[in-house]
């Protein structure tokens, strides 16, 4: 039993430095964020469906946002 435990511990010690070693090229800082992968791009006006622009709730939401902005304007001073 002791030989088995000793063998297992020796194997773990022999393999662990290789498992902990970092491989590959060192990372270099880039000028900006990497580009988005294909399929994860931000929508553009050309790609947005027309019914999004004609949403009847959009005008009502804009009115409510304007009312809320007027109310909140006095809360934050000196910003």
N, C-alpha and C positions, 0 to 999 in steps of 0.2 A: 504494500500500500504506500509506503514512504517513497519507494522508487517511482511509482506512478505520479505522485504529487510532485516529486523533484523533476521528473521529465516534463510534466505540464508547465511547471514554473520556468524551466529553462527554455522551452518553446515560446512561451509568452515573452520572455526577456529578449529572445533572439528576433522575434517578429515585430515587437512593439516599436523600435526605432524606425523601421521601414514604414510602418503604418502611420507614424507621426510626421514623417518627412513631407515637406511640401514640394510638390513637383510642378513644373511648368515655368513659364517666363514670369518675371516679376511684373506686377501691374504698374503701369505708368499713368500719371494723372492726365485726364483728357481735357480738352478745351471746354467741354460742356457735357450735358447728359447724352447718353447714346440715343440714336434714333429709335423710334418705336418700331417694333416688328410689324411686318405686313399683316393687316387684319386688325391692328390696334391703333390705327391712326385717328386723329381727331376729326370729327365730321366737318365738312365744309358746306357752304350754302348750296353747292351743286348736289351734294349727297344726301341732304336732308329732304324728306318727303314734303310735298307741297301742303299737305293737310296740317302740318305742324305750324306753318305760318298762318293758316286760316283758323286756328283754334279759337272758338268763341270765348273760352275762359281766359285767354291771354289778355284781352283788354280789361276784363274785370280784375284780374290779378295785378295788372299794371296800375290800375286805379287804387287798389288796396295798398300796394307797395308805396305809392306816392303819399297816401294818407299816413301810413306808418312812418315813412321817412320824415315827414313834417313833425310828427309827434316826438320822434326820437332825437331830432336835431337839437333840442334844448337840453337833452340829458348830458351829452358829452361836451364839455367846455374846454376850449384851448387845444383841441386835437388837430 
